[in-house]
Amino acid sequence: MSRRDLLRGALGAIGVAVAGRRAAHAAGNAGPMATVAPLDLPHEAWRKLVSPEAYTVLFEEATERSRTSPLDGDKRAGVYVCAACFLSLFESSAKFDSGTGWPSFFRPIEGHVGTRRDFKLLLPRTEYHCARCGGHQGHVFDDGPPPTGLRYCNNGVALRFVPEGEPLPALRP
């Protein structure tokens, strides 16, 4: 296969990904708009509040290795909160096993995540983050289950699980 054919294939994939995302948006499946007031706290201030691994993912936009998070296989009822500011992001009823090795959800709590385009791997992706502290959580893809068809692929280290029946932690700071 020539370089030209490879480039055409890559550009075609980009067009399909963008078209799919536009269709999801038009169908109302692009995810909720953030409705939480953002914190005015520099990223360096979070370094004192979270583990070094969580800081690297949340505020340097790293990705943890697949299949390293105990939250991936967790099936308990409860709420997943941002590991930095403790804003609730996902309910366990929206969690599913995507087979990717990262905790995956088909719907965030409305208004609690924000999104932006990410071109770090050349092909466009949609990155999502905590709407309150801006901490990077993961990426959203158009290959999830009904009812949304979306897969919010989350770094486990960016989350904290609160079992059903336990109180949510107070928001930081």
MODAVEN-V108592 format. One record per backbone hydrogen bond with DSSP energy under -1.0 kcal/mol. CO is the residue of the C=O (numbers start at 1). NH is the residue of the N-H. Records with the same first field share a line. If there is no record, write none. Layout:
CO = NH, NH
This chain:
2 = 6
3 = 7
4 = 8
5 = 9
6 = 10
7 = 11
8 = 12
9 = 13
10 = 14
11 = 15
12 = 16
13 = 17
14 = 18
15 = 19
16 = 20
17 = 21
18 = 22
19 = 23
20 = 24
21 = 25
22 = 26
23 = 27
24 = 29
25 = 28
42 = 45
43 = 46
46 = 49, 50
51 = 55
52 = 56
53 = 57
54 = 58
55 = 59
56 = 62
58 = 136
65 = 68
69 = 72
77 = 164
78 = 92
79 = 162
80 = 89, 90
81 = 160
82 = 86
85 = 172
87 = 82
89 = 109
90 = 80
91 = 94
92 = 95
94 = 106
101 = 67
103 = 154
104 = 96
105 = 152
109 = 112
111 = 35
112 = 131
114 = 129
116 = 127
118 = 125
119 = 122
121 = 123
125 = 118
126 = 140
127 = 116
128 = 137, 138
129 = 114
130 = 134
132 = 39
135 = 130
137 = 155
138 = 128
139 = 153
141 = 151
145 = 149
149 = 144
151 = 141, 153
152 = 105
153 = 139
155 = 158
156 = 159
158 = 83
160 = 81
162 = 79
163 = 166
